Amino acid sequence: MNPMTEIRERTSDDLLREVAVAEHQIWELRFQAGREKAGDPSKIRQLRRDVARRLTVMRERELAASEGSDDE
């Protein structure tokens, strides 16, 4: 299944929670990289993209909701 399809099936609350967790993980990885204990350098990139996907879906929902209210 397409990752975006799976993300779109989640609730907005779940997406917000996942974004917060991913941003915290990014912060921890950057902190570790500063101390030269970095593991997988591509992990930060992957997490940033995951955050962007979730924020994109949330923005799509926000725009869809505002379009629905503009029609009235």
C-alpha positions as CSV (number, residue, x, y, z in Angstrom):
1,M,0.0,0.0,0.0
2,N,1.1,3.5,-0.7
3,P,2.6,5.3,2.4
4,M,0.4,8.4,1.6
5,T,-2.7,6.3,1.6
6,E,-1.8,4.9,5.0
7,I,-1.2,8.4,6.3
8,R,-4.5,9.7,5.0
9,E,-6.3,7.0,6.8
10,R,-5.1,8.2,10.2
11,T,-6.9,10.8,12.3
12,S,-5.6,14.4,12.6
13,D,-4.8,13.7,16.3
14,D,-2.7,10.7,15.4
15,L,-0.9,12.7,12.8
16,L,-0.1,15.5,15.2
17,R,1.2,13.0,17.7
18,E,3.4,11.3,15.1
19,V,4.8,14.7,14.0
20,A,5.7,15.5,17.6
21,V,7.4,12.2,18.1
22,A,9.3,12.4,14.8
23,E,10.5,16.0,15.6
24,H,11.7,14.8,19.0
25,Q,13.6,12.0,17.3
26,I,15.2,14.4,14.8
27,W,16.3,16.6,17.7
28,E,17.9,13.6,19.5
29,L,19.7,12.4,16.4
30,R,21.1,15.9,15.8
31,F,22.2,16.1,19.4
32,Q,23.9,12.7,19.0
33,A,25.6,13.8,15.7
34,G,27.0,16.8,17.6
35,R,28.6,14.4,20.1
36,E,29.9,12.3,17.2
37,K,27.7,9.3,18.1
38,A,25.7,9.4,15.0
39,G,24.3,6.1,13.8
40,D,22.5,6.2,10.5
41,P,22.9,9.7,8.9
42,S,20.0,9.0,6.5
43,K,17.6,8.6,9.5
44,I,17.3,12.4,10.0
45,R,16.4,12.8,6.3
46,Q,13.8,10.0,6.4
47,L,12.2,11.5,9.6
48,R,12.1,15.0,8.0
49,R,10.3,13.6,5.0
50,D,7.9,11.6,7.2
51,V,7.0,14.9,9.0
52,A,6.5,16.7,5.7
53,R,4.2,14.0,4.5
54,R,2.0,14.2,7.6
55,L,2.0,18.0,7.6
56,T,0.9,17.9,3.9
57,V,-2.0,15.6,4.7
58,M,-3.1,17.9,7.6
59,R,-2.9,20.9,5.3
60,E,-4.9,19.1,2.6
61,R,-7.6,18.5,5.2
62,E,-7.5,22.1,6.4
63,L,-7.9,23.4,2.9
64,A,-10.7,20.9,2.1
65,A,-12.6,22.0,5.3
66,S,-12.2,25.7,4.4
67,E,-13.5,25.1,0.9
68,G,-16.5,23.3,2.3
69,S,-17.3,26.2,4.6
70,D,-16.8,28.8,1.8
71,D,-19.5,27.1,-0.3
72,E,-22.2,28.0,2.3
